Amino acid sequence: AIKQLMLQSQAGGYRNKAIELFNGEAEQLQALGKHPQIPELIAYFEQDNYLYLVQELIEGQNLLDELHAQGAFNESQIREVLLDLLPVLQFIHERGVIHRDVKPDNIIRRRSPQIPAGWQLVLVDFGASKVVTNANIAKTGTFIGSAEYTAPEQLRGKALYVSDIYSLGATCIHLLTNSSPFDLYNDIEDKWIWRQYLKEPVSEALGAILDRMLAKATNNRFSSAAAV
């Protein structure tokens, strides 16, 4: 898969931000190295005023397309999503990277004969990812991500590792209800109402896990993907 950025089509500050994000994706993929559920970086270069990023092509259907094709996911499917993706988040977080754009269309189901299930989920599009150091973790930056799935602190430009956990939780309730996370929150009462949109009920155990992943206060969420 080849991504091409036309530098001359970008103006002013937008050009600088576009280059920063493009460079960032290459740097993140390079820093993360090889992992079966992350696209492998093959090459990165500039030529004739274009930037190119060449990475492993992940063939398969993303979870948003699956949702549109099959309808709402059931509890068993959501547990599979969590069990398959949480170790990937733990892997990137341990290497100082926050993805910042976890959502159904950035998760691709790839066939994998080597895996007992016959498939595995791959987390793609690291264009919004950010390397975290002790020096910059508390700094306010530019908001990047997809608003439906974005944690409150990330909307304010302060993405944390637990922001990815929130986004994965928002992804799960979207898959469970086939409704936008925007519709699953009651602003008047300031609380999630996703259970009202379920096609079939889920266990109290899974519900409690999702509620904690989606907690507004970061201290009320799971402290890590491994903890989830």
Buried (B, 14 or more C-beta within 10 A) or exposed (E): EEBEBEBEEBEEEEBEEBBEBBBBBBBBBEBBEEBEBBBBBEEBEEEEEEBBBBBBEBEBEBBBBBBEEEEBBBBEBBBBBBEBBBEBBBBBBEBBBBBBBBBBBBBBBBEBEEEEEEBBBBBBBBBBBBEBEEEEBEEEEEBBBBEBBBBEBBEEEBBBBBBBBBBBBBBBBBBBBBBBBEBBBEEEEEEBEBBEBBEEEBEEEBBEBBBBBBBBEBEEBBEBBEEB
